[in-house]
């Protein structure tokens, strides 16, 4: 990083900053790449924002901290390289002036679905949380990775898994994979609300979204038949959200209509007789071995060739065991694709 020409900084339009005391992060909300910041990183980032260039930021930092100029210059340069590498900023040496690179403007569909994802995940309200949580107060990194249980948001699966739903749903539409979208285990409905929003955004009227849940929380495990569910014994009834509340969540976003079908009941009872003909996107979020196996047994045969299966709880021993056993029993060799710490997916091979 030389004094002349200067390195001028343009912040990516998808970049957001979250700071809590001496910790923070800078996130590209399009890709969800991010850099975590300590106290020094926060100071460097703010100096880049205030100064608009590497040299100006260096002057700001030298005025604030008693540090060797050469050392600080090296550290700042490395920081700029990291920010640039993950798409948080554009940083280019410019002898005279900076002209931002032209970028493709987001479409109306992009803007709508991005906003819908932020809404169902709670980012538009930055809600506080109660109950079983990992951190407090709100932490953007945990919301990206689905590591908290929001008080007000419609989903707890995080932005990475929501983006996965969007990506696979839109891929199914583009590739004309026949069938509906379904999630088994919906909590407050956020992922299925997104599925319905995707159909609405693309003006698809011949597919339905199936919203399958007990709407009574987690079931009481049948340990005599499914000992792998021992962990869930004390949690029966946990995460209880009523059908009326989920319907109200759909309605609040103007996405409640006859393309949304609710399947109320324990999966062992509701799924075998569900009048679903074909599935393009199957998403499982049932936690337990029994719930996961019931969903796969009854619904996987209806997934169209080229369709997609998403498993939300593959990090849980009970769910992973059910998935692995089902895949082995049915000779499913399609590779598992990792979404994040908890989610995986695979594509059903085309015939």
N, C-alpha and C positions, 0 to 999 in steps of 0.2 A: 504494500500500500504506500504509494509515493505521494508527496505533497503536490506534485504536478505531473500529469493531470490528476485531478481529484476523482474519487470513486463516489458517484452520486447514487443515492438510494431511492428506489421506487417500491413502495410496499404493495404486494399483491392484493388485489381487491378482495380476495377470499380470506385474507389473514386477519385473525382476531387475537386479542391479547387478554389474558386472564391473570390477575395478580392478587395474591393474598399474603399480606405481610412481606416476609422475605422470600417467598416462593411464588413462582408464576410459570406461565407457559405461553408460547406463541404458536398458533395453530393455523394451518391452511384448511379452512372449512370445506374445501372442495375435495381434497385428497385425504384429510385428517392426518397428514404428516405434521409433526410438531417438534419443538425443542423446549425442554424444561429449563427454567431459569432459576438461578440462585440470586442472592442479593447483588452480586457484581453483574450478572447477566441482565437483571432488570435495569440496572443503571446504564449498561451499554445499549440496551434496546431503546430506552427512553431517549438517550443521547442521539441515537440514529434518527428517531422520529422527530426530535426537536431540531436537529442540525440539518437533516436532509442529505448529508454527505459524510463520507468517512472522515475527512479532515475536520469538518465542523464538529462532528461527534467527538473526535479526539481532543479538540480544544475544550469542549464542554467538560469532558471527563478529567482533563488535566487541571481544570479550574476547581474541580470538586474533590479530587483525591490527590494525595501526595504519593506519587508513583513515578518510577522512571519512565520517561517518554518512550524509549525504544521498546521496553517490555510491554507497555500499554498498547503501543501501536501493533505489535505482534499479536497480542491477545485479541484486539479488536478485529484485526484482519482475519484471524481464524474464526471468530464469531460470525463475521460477514459471510465467509465461505460456507459455514454450516447453514446459515439462514438461506443462502442462495441455493444450496444443494437440495433442500427440501421444498423449494418453491414458495418460501415466505416473502422473499423480496427479489427484485431485480437489482443487481449491482454491477455497473459498468463504468470503466474509466471514460470520461468525456472531457475533451479539452476545452470546450466552450459551454455547451448547455446540454441538458438531458431532454430527450424526447422519448416518452414512454412507447414501448412496443405496442403496435396494434394487436388486440386480442379479440377473438370471436365473442360477440355479445351473447349472453345466455338467452335462450328462447323463452317464450312465455311458459312452456311446459316445464323447463328447467327451473324457472323462478317459482312456479307454483309448487312443484314437488319438493324443492329445497325448503321452501317455507313450511310445507306440510310436515316434513321430517323434523324441522326445528320445533314445530308446534307440538307434535305428539311426544317428542322427547323432553319437552319442558324448557327448551332454551329460550323461548320467547317470554318466559315469565321468571326464569332463574329462581325456581321455587326452593323453599327450605324443605327439609325432610324430617320424617319421624319414623319410629319403628326400627327395623334392622337396617342399619346403614354402615358404610365403610368409612366415610369421612364426613366432616361437617366443618364449616358450611359448604355451600355449593362448590364443586371442583369440576372444571370443564373436562379435564383429562379422564376423570371417572365417568362422567356422562358420555364421553366419546366411546369408552370401552364397556359401558353397561355394568359398572361396578358399584352402583348405588340403587336404592329403592326410593324414587321420588315421591314426594307428598302429593303433588298435583298433576304431574305428567301422565300421559296415557300409556306409556310403556317404560320398561326398565331395561330394554335390551341394548340401548346405546346406539350411537350414530353409525358405527361400523356395520353392525348387523342390520340396521334400518337401510343403509345404503346397499347392502347385499340384497335385501328384499327388492328394492327398486331395480337394481341391475338385472337380477334374474327374471323378474316379472316383465321388464321391458324387453329383455332378450327373448322371452317366450312369445311376446307379441310380435316382435320383428320376424322371428322364425316361424310364426304361425303354428306354434305347438298347440294342438287342440286341448280344450279343457278349462276348468275353473281354477280359482285360487282358493286355498284353504289353510287355516292355522288351527291346530289342536292345542288348546291351552293359551288363552288370549289375554288373561288378566283384565286390564281396562280397555283392551281392544286396539292399542296403538298400531301394531303391525298390520292388522286387518283393515284398519282405517286407511293406512297408507296404500294397501292393495286396492281398495275401492277408489282412492284418489288417483292412482295410476290409471285405472280403467277410465275414470272420468276425464283425466287430462288428455288421454289419447282417443277419447270419444268411442270407446268400445262398449257396445250395448248388448252383446251376445254372450257374455261371460258373467259368472256370478262369483261372489266372495262368500265363502262359508266360514262362519264364526263358531267354532266348536269349543265348548267349555262346560264344566259342571255348573258354573256360576255359583258354586258353593265352596270354593277354595279347594285345597288339596284333599284327595281322598284318604280314608283310613287304610293303611297298607294291609294287604292280605299276606301276612308273613308266612303262613303255612304253605302257600303256593309260590310266593315271591320273596324269599328271605333277603334278596339284595336291596329291598326297600326298607330295611330296618331303620336306616337313618331318618326316615320320614315319619316314623311312628308318633313322635310328639308334636308333629306339625300339621296334623289333620285339621282341615278348615282354614289353614293359613292362606293368605292372599285371596280371601273371599271378596269378590266383586259381583254384584247382582246383574242379572240380564238387563234390568231396567237402567242401571247406571251405564252399562256399555252401550246400549241403544242411545242413551242421552249423549254420550261422547261422540258417536257417529253423527247424531243430529246437530250437535253444536258446530260441526264443520260442514254441515249441509251435504252429508254423504250417506244419509240413511234413506234408502229407497228399496225397490223390489229386487235389486241386484245383490242385496245383502241378505243372507239367509242364516239364521241362528239355529245352532244345534245344541240344545240344552240337555245335559245328562252326563253320567259317567261314560267314558269312552267305550267300555265293554258293552254298554246298552245302546248308546246313540249311534255309534259308527257302523255296526253291522247292517243296519236297516236304512242308513242315510241314502236318500235318492240322488246320489252323486254318480254321474256317468263317466266323466273323464276329468282328469286333473292335470293342469299344466305346471302348477307350483304347489308343492306340499311342504308346509312348514310345521315342525313339531316343537312344542315347548311344554312338555308334560312332566319333566323332572324325574318321575318315578320310572322304574323298570316296567311295571305293569302298564302304565299309561302310554309309555313309548312303544311297547310291544303291541298293545291294542291298536294304536294309531297305524303303525307300519303294517300289521297283519291285515287290517280292514281297508286301508287306503292305498298302500303301495301298488297293488295290482291294477289300480285305476289310473296311475300316473302314465301319461302318454309317452311313447318313445320321444326322446329329446326333451322331456320335461325335467323338472328340478325338484330335489328333495333337500330341505334345510333342517338341520338338527341344531337346536339352540343350546342344549344342555350337555354337550358331549364331554364337558369337563367333569361332570358328575359320574361317579362310578356306576350308579344304578342305570342311568340313561346310556352310558357308553357300553355297558354290558349288553343291554337289549339291542342296541344298534349293531354291535359286532356280531352277536349271535344271529340276528336276522339276516345280516349280509352274508354270513358264512352259510347258513342254512339254505339261502336262496341263490347261492353262487353269484352274488353281486360283486363284481370286481372293479366297477367304476371307481377311480381314485377319489379319496376324500380331499376336498379343498378346504383349507383353513381360512376362516373369516377373522377370528380373533381368539382370545383365550378360552372362549366358551362355545363358539359356533363353528360348524363345518357344513359342507354341502357336497352333493354330487349330482351329476347329470345322468339320467336314465339313457342308456345307449339307444340310438336310432336303429330301427329294424332295417 
